[in-house]
Amino acid sequence: MKKRLIMILGFALLILVSQVNVNACTSIVIKTKDGSPIYGRTMEWGAFDLHTELMLIPRNLPFTSELGGGKKGMTWKNKFGFVAMNAVKRPFVTDGMNEAGLTLGVLYFPGFAKYQNFKDGEESHTLNNVDLSAYILGQFKTVQEIKEALPQLRVVYNEDIAKAFGAPAPLHLVATDSTGVSIVIEYVDGKLHIYDNTVGVMTNSPPYDWHLLNLRNYPQLRAFGGHADKNINGVSLAPFGAGSGMLGLPGDVTPVSRFVRAVAFTSTMIPPKSVEEGVNEVSRILNNFDIPRGLVREGASPEDYHLNFTQWSTIGDIKNKRYYWWTEFNRRMRVVDLKELNFTGNKIRSIPIDEVRKEDIKDRTKDLLKF
């Protein structure tokens, strides 16, 4: 009994530790009435300004993965061009879509991510964990192709890249293809785990299978509320208002609670009639996961801390290959159409995701002066 208690307390401590210095990203995948998949995610990070740019990575661009300590890993050329969000103006792919419609999100996975060990003689199929997202977007069209290819690769952690980024980089990935099939990719204890993303949701730590198990704590959640005519000995138990079916839905911003809340939103959503409606609905769901500056503070003391807040959000219209985003500074939705882009060339091109860091507000006063 004592040994079991120690194990339970140890696991609880591990979960608690995993929340420290965590970024609070949330990703979802929904389908419209005709089965068109739409992906969305939020990017929370508060340790520093990510200065994110939107990159265009052309086809046939050569890559070499740096393994740390001067070691060189595998080299490859992109089969597909793609657009992607970077970080700190470096080619670190944190989110993106390729010209085949494959969409990928990189989320923080602290306390659990542990990659494979470097092995001499296996450099030709070894890459660092930060390059994995660019490799997937550049090489694959379908989730099935990813499933077949990743077991053949060795993915290692490069401390040099973590230092260049300015923070550790424990990551897991969510990939969704044009059919709507989605997977979660995690490296835990040096082993690759690929999960079918059956509920279309991912947040941060713990691992995906733990989140699925935790959903069993919430079977009572439903879209319909209680019955107005229910009573005990004549005492009315009618709900005070709409939404009583979701009593017990966790409202905090921890990864565990956000996972449950995201599943509640996506599983009860009425399937949109069109992709346009779906993009709008995904944006409305993602808004529920925005973290304003100040709500989450991490650090050694009230005087020595950094914030955790939403810096930007994206949506991938996989059917039409349109990639949308908005930011903390400007909530106007912007988009690039991958079908219209030129993916030839020999270098990465990038643009700031905010032309001006200011809210784009349209003044309608003059419209009312017409009458």
Solvent accessible surface area in square Angstrom, and as a share of the most:
residue,aa,sasa,rsa
1,M,196,0.87
2,K,157,0.67
3,K,154,0.65
4,R,158,0.58
5,L,93,0.46
6,I,104,0.53
7,M,127,0.57
8,I,90,0.46
9,L,108,0.54
10,G,38,0.36
11,F,83,0.34
12,A,52,0.41
13,L,107,0.53
14,L,71,0.35
15,I,32,0.16
16,L,118,0.59
17,V,81,0.46
18,S,1,0.00
19,Q,37,0.16
20,V,87,0.50
21,N,83,0.42
22,V,13,0.08
23,N,7,0.04
24,A,4,0.03
25,C,0,0.00
26,T,0,0.00
27,S,2,0.01
28,I,1,0.00
29,V,18,0.10
30,I,8,0.04
31,K,94,0.40
32,T,6,0.03
33,K,147,0.62
34,D,97,0.50
35,G,34,0.33
36,S,7,0.05
37,P,4,0.03
38,I,0,0.00
39,Y,1,0.00
40,G,0,0.00
41,R,0,0.00
42,T,0,0.00
43,M,11,0.05
44,E,0,0.00
45,W,15,0.05
46,G,11,0.11
47,A,42,0.33
48,F,60,0.25
49,D,51,0.26
50,L,4,0.02
51,H,84,0.37
52,T,9,0.05
53,E,30,0.13
54,L,8,0.04
55,M,5,0.02
56,L,20,0.10
57,I,2,0.01
58,P,0,0.00
59,R,84,0.31
60,N,102,0.52
61,L,17,0.08
62,P,92,0.58
63,F,41,0.17
64,T,64,0.37
65,S,0,0.00
66,E,70,0.31
67,L,13,0.07
68,G,16,0.15
69,G,70,0.68
70,G,67,0.64
71,K,90,0.38
72,K,114,0.48
73,G,9,0.09
74,M,14,0.06
75,T,93,0.54
76,W,22,0.08
77,K,122,0.52
78,N,1,0.01
79,K,134,0.57
80,F,43,0.18
81,G,0,0.00
82,F,0,0.00
83,V,2,0.01
84,A,0,0.00
85,M,0,0.00
86,N,3,0.01
87,A,1,0.01
88,V,37,0.21
89,K,131,0.56
90,R,111,0.41
91,P,84,0.53
92,F,28,0.12
93,V,8,0.04
94,T,18,0.11
95,D,0,0.00
96,G,0,0.00
97,M,0,0.00
98,N,0,0.00
99,E,40,0.18
100,A,13,0.10
101,G,0,0.00
102,L,0,0.00
103,T,0,0.00
104,L,0,0.00
105,G,0,0.00
106,V,11,0.06
107,L,1,0.01
108,Y,14,0.05
109,F,0,0.00
110,P,12,0.08
111,G,45,0.43
112,F,23,0.10
113,A,23,0.18
114,K,120,0.51
115,Y,19,0.07
116,Q,39,0.18
117,N,115,0.59
118,F,62,0.26
119,K,99,0.42
120,D,121,0.63
121,G,69,0.67
122,E,48,0.21
123,E,52,0.23
124,S,92,0.59
125,H,66,0.29
126,T,0,0.00
127,L,0,0.00
128,N,0,0.00
129,N,5,0.03
130,V,18,0.11
131,D,32,0.17
132,L,1,0.01
133,S,4,0.02
134,A,8,0.06
135,Y,20,0.08
136,I,0,0.00
137,L,0,0.00
138,G,0,0.00
139,Q,22,0.10
140,F,20,0.08
141,K,101,0.43
142,T,42,0.24
143,V,2,0.01
144,Q,102,0.45
145,E,68,0.30
146,I,0,0.00
147,K,61,0.26
148,E,108,0.48
149,A,24,0.19
150,L,1,0.00
151,P,79,0.49
152,Q,123,0.55
153,L,18,0.09
154,R,43,0.16
155,V,0,0.00
156,V,6,0.03
157,Y,68,0.26
158,N,6,0.03
159,E,103,0.46
160,D,73,0.38
161,I,25,0.13
162,A,8,0.06
163,K,156,0.66
164,A,46,0.35
165,F,31,0.13
166,G,52,0.50
167,A,15,0.12
168,P,87,0.55
169,A,7,0.05
170,P,19,0.12
171,L,24,0.12
172,H,0,0.00
173,L,7,0.03
174,V,0,0.00
175,A,0,0.00
176,T,0,0.00
177,D,5,0.03
178,S,51,0.33
179,T,87,0.51
180,G,9,0.09
181,V,73,0.42
182,S,9,0.06
183,I,0,0.00
184,V,0,0.00
185,I,0,0.00
186,E,1,0.00
187,Y,3,0.01
188,V,26,0.15
189,D,107,0.55
190,G,23,0.22
191,K,135,0.57
192,L,42,0.21
193,H,64,0.28
194,I,49,0.25
195,Y,47,0.18
196,D,76,0.40
197,N,11,0.06
198,T,104,0.61
199,V,46,0.27
200,G,7,0.07
201,V,0,0.00
202,M,0,0.00
203,T,0,0.00
204,N,0,0.00
205,S,0,0.00
206,P,0,0.00
207,P,18,0.11
208,Y,0,0.00
209,D,71,0.37
210,W,59,0.21
211,H,1,0.00
212,L,57,0.28
213,L,109,0.54
214,N,16,0.08
215,L,38,0.19
216,R,186,0.68
217,N,100,0.51
218,Y,52,0.20
219,P,113,0.71
220,Q,97,0.43
221,L,31,0.15
222,R,115,0.42
223,A,68,0.52
224,F,164,0.68
225,G,30,0.29
226,G,40,0.38
227,H,121,0.54
228,A,80,0.62
229,D,118,0.61
230,K,122,0.52
231,N,80,0.41
232,I,106,0.54
233,N,151,0.77
234,G,66,0.64
235,V,98,0.56
236,S,77,0.50
237,L,82,0.41
238,A,42,0.33
239,P,46,0.29
240,F,224,0.93
241,G,46,0.44
242,A,116,0.90
243,G,47,0.46
244,S,26,0.17
245,G,9,0.09
246,M,46,0.20
247,L,134,0.66
248,G,55,0.53
249,L,43,0.21
250,P,21,0.13
251,G,63,0.60
252,D,69,0.36
253,V,38,0.22
254,T,58,0.34
255,P,2,0.01
256,V,29,0.16
257,S,11,0.07
258,R,1,0.00
259,F,1,0.00
260,V,3,0.02
261,R,21,0.08
262,A,0,0.00
263,V,22,0.13
264,A,9,0.07
265,F,58,0.24
266,T,18,0.10
267,S,84,0.54
268,T,57,0.33
269,M,33,0.15
270,I,150,0.76
271,P,69,0.43
272,P,8,0.05
273,K,151,0.64
274,S,39,0.25
275,V,13,0.07
276,E,126,0.57
277,E,84,0.37
278,G,0,0.00
279,V,9,0.05
280,N,82,0.42
281,E,47,0.21
282,V,0,0.00
283,S,12,0.07
284,R,139,0.51
285,I,11,0.06
286,L,1,0.00
287,N,66,0.34
288,N,78,0.40
289,F,3,0.01
290,D,45,0.23
291,I,4,0.02
292,P,85,0.53
293,R,136,0.50
294,G,19,0.18
295,L,113,0.56
296,V,30,0.17
297,R,144,0.53
298,E,23,0.10
299,G,59,0.57
300,A,93,0.72
301,S,43,0.28
302,P,113,0.71
303,E,151,0.68
304,D,91,0.47
305,Y,90,0.34
306,H,54,0.24
307,L,38,0.19
308,N,4,0.02
309,F,13,0.06
310,T,15,0.09
311,Q,12,0.05
312,W,4,0.01
313,S,1,0.01
314,T,0,0.00
315,I,0,0.00
316,G,0,0.00
317,D,2,0.01
318,I,1,0.00
319,K,109,0.46
320,N,45,0.23
321,K,51,0.22
322,R,74,0.27
323,Y,0,0.00
324,Y,29,0.11
325,W,11,0.04
326,W,9,0.03
327,T,3,0.02
328,E,54,0.24
329,F,55,0.23
330,N,17,0.08
331,R,107,0.39
332,R,148,0.54
333,M,69,0.31
334,R,47,0.17
335,V,56,0.32
336,V,27,0.15
337,D,30,0.16
338,L,4,0.02
339,K,121,0.51
340,E,139,0.62
341,L,56,0.28
342,N,94,0.48
343,F,4,0.01
344,T,77,0.45
345,G,46,0.44
346,N,130,0.67
347,K,137,0.58
348,I,60,0.30
349,R,88,0.32
350,S,56,0.36
351,I,90,0.46
352,P,79,0.50
353,I,14,0.07
354,D,15,0.08
355,E,165,0.74
356,V,103,0.59
357,R,111,0.40
358,K,149,0.63
359,E,67,0.30
360,D,68,0.35
361,I,140,0.71
362,K,164,0.69
363,D,110,0.57
364,R,147,0.54
365,T,77,0.45
366,K,159,0.67
367,D,43,0.22
368,L,135,0.67
369,L,134,0.67
370,K,158,0.67
371,F,206,0.86
